[in-house]
């Protein structure tokens, strides 16, 4: 797994960038993340790092988990997450924070969506529903026929029907980091991320928009802008003030 942190979704707000553009952001508490255990190929068969977020009282932790924390001389925490192939060199006891990411980085946010309860096909699957007029009675928000006539004579597997909606793990990709506030352990991420306010989320380096990919794209855009031919009849920047003075 790429570089990542455990976080808690705090809410939404809006901030201005350097150009005065208003940007909607999600505020995520991304620290302090305490390193609990570092696994290696020699001892565990694979390489990974265990991170913990938010201290917890010992009496509220299960005995097996409490024994795990004591084994590595760690303070009990509320949430533990293991990151495989963590690219940063760390050791048990280290504390990581939002400075793991920089402004302009792209991240993936992983969380559990809001639970919607039992929902019908119109809300759950965006079905059209039945007609409102022309003799339609009691069929306004139903799905219609679901059978297969003679063969196979049963309902197909995976048929979209009413049922439990939401409360599933989802990943939102390629979200830009707008601000990193080290003093408050906050990351402001452009757009929305899965989950309710107060839910735990995983913030990791975007798989499709890593720092190397972003730097290459920005360098390509800058090169194209520099090599773009000037518009026909446009005067160089140095000649414009002189031309304006001549008109006066």
N, C-alpha and C positions, 0 to 999 in steps of 0.2 A: 504494500500500500504506500502511496506517496506520503509526503509530509502531512501531518494532521494533528488536530487537537480535539479535545472534548469541550463542548460549550453548552450554554443554556440560552434559549431564545427569550429575550426580555420584552420585545415589542417592536413597534415601527415608529419612524419619524421621518423628517425631511431635512436635508442639509444642502448648503450651497457649495459649489465647487469654485475653483479659481476664476472661472469665467462668469460667475454669477448665475449659473444654471441650477435650478432646483432639482434635486435627486432624491427619490424615495428610497429609504434604506431600512434594513432590519438590524436591530441592535442585538449583538450576541456577546454574552459573558464568556470569554475564552480563556479563563485562567483564575487563579494559578493551577496549572496541571502538574501534579506531582508524579515523578517517575517512580513506580513501585517495584518493577522487576524488569530486567533485561535478559531475554532469552537468546541463546546462541545455538548454532548447529551442533556443536560438540555436546552440549548438555541436554538440549531439548529436541534436537532434530530439525529445528528451523529457527530463523532469526526474527525476533519481535521485541516490542517495547510495550509494557503495560503502563497506562496513564490513568490517574485518578483525579476526580474533580469534586470539590466541596468536602470539607471535613465533616465527620459524623461521630456521634457519641458511641463509645464502645458497647454500651448496653443495647443499642439499636442495630448492631451488626451480628449476623449469624456466626456461630462458633467456628465453622470451617473457614469462613472469610476472615474472621478475626485472627485465627491461627496463621493464615497466609500473610496478613499484614505484619504480624509479630515476627514471622520468619525473616522478613526483609526490612525490619525496623522502620516500618512506615506507619504514619498516622492513618486511622480508619477513614475511609472516604465513602461518599454516597454512591458514586458511579465509577465503574472501572471499564476501560476499553483497551483492547489489545490492537496495536498497529504493527502489521507484518512489514518486514524489510524497511524499517524506519531509516531514512537516509542520514539523519543527524546523529552524531556520536554523543550519547548520554550515559549516565550511570544512575543507579538507584539513589534516590534522595534529591536529585536535581529537580528544579522547578522551571517549567516552561510557561510562556505566556503568549499574548497576541503578537509580540514582535517576531514570532516565527514567520509571519506573513508581512508583506509590504504593500503600501498603497499602489494600486495598479495591477496587483496579482489577481489571478482568476482562481476561484475555488468551487468545489462541489459541496453542497449541503445535504446531509442525510438525516432524515428524521421520520417520525411516525405522524401521519396525517391526522387531522381532527376526526373524531368519531361522529358519524351522522345518525347512528341508530338504524332501524329498519326503514328502508325507503322503497318506493315504487319505481317502476321502470322509467317514468318520465324524468324524475330527478336523478336516479342512479345511472341511467344509460342514455338520457336525453332523447327518449322516444317521442314521437309526434303525438301519440294518443289518438283517440277517436274523434269523430266529428262532433261539433257542438250543437248542430241543428239537423234538419232534414230527417227527423224521426229517430235520431240516435238517443238512446236512453240508457244511462248507467254504464257507458263505455267510453267516457271522456279521457280517462287517464290509464287505460288498460293497454296491454301489448297486442291483443288480437290472437289469432290462431297460432298454436305452437306445435301441432301434430304433424305427422308425415303421411297421412292417408293410409293406403294399404301397406306400403313397404317403406321403412321397416316397422311401421306401426307404433313406434315409440318416440319419445321426445329426444332430440339430439343432445349429446353431451355438450356442455358449455353454453347452452341456450341462455340468453340474457333474460333474467327474471328478477322479481323483487327480492330483496334480501338485505343483509347487513352492509352498510356503506361506510367507507373510511376506516381509520385506525389500522393502516397498513404502512409498511416501510417504503418510503419513496426517496429518490435522489433528484435534486435540482442541480443541473450542471451549468458551468461557465458563468458564475456570478462574480462580478468585479468587487474587489475590496476598495472602498472609498476612503475610509479613515481607520487608523490604528491608534487607539488611545491607551498607551502603556500604563499610565498612572491609574486608570480605572479598570484595566484588564478587559477592554471592550474592543470589538471589531464591528465596524459599520459596513454592511454588505448591501450592494445595490440589488433591489428587487425583494421578492418574498421567498421564504424557505418553508418546508413542511413543518407542521406542528402548531400547537397552541402556545400562548405565552407561558413560560415557565417549563416547557418541555426541554429535555436534553437532546442535543443535536451533535453530529460529527461534522467538523469542518476540515476538509482535506484539500490538498493541491489538486486543481482540476486535471483530470487525466487527458482531456482533449486540448487544454489550453495551458500547458506548463510554461514556466518562465522562459525556457529556451524558445518555445514556439512563439510566445508573445513578443520577445525581443526580435526574432527574425521578421515577424510581420510588421512591427513598427519600423525596423530598419528598411524594409522593402517599401513601405509607404513613404518614408522620408526620401528615399532615393528616387522614387517616381515623381514626387513633388519637386525635387531639385532639378530633375532632368526634363520636366515638362516644358515645352516651348512656350515662349511669351506670346501673348495675344497680339494679333496683327494691329499695328498702330500704337501699341502701348509704349510709353516712354519709360526709360530706366528710372529707378527711385531717386538717383542723384540729380537727374535733369528736371524733375518735377518742381522743386522749389524755384529754380532759376526761371522756368517757364512761367510760373505764377507771378514772379516779380516783374518779368517783362510785360505781362498783361497790364499790371498796375501802372 
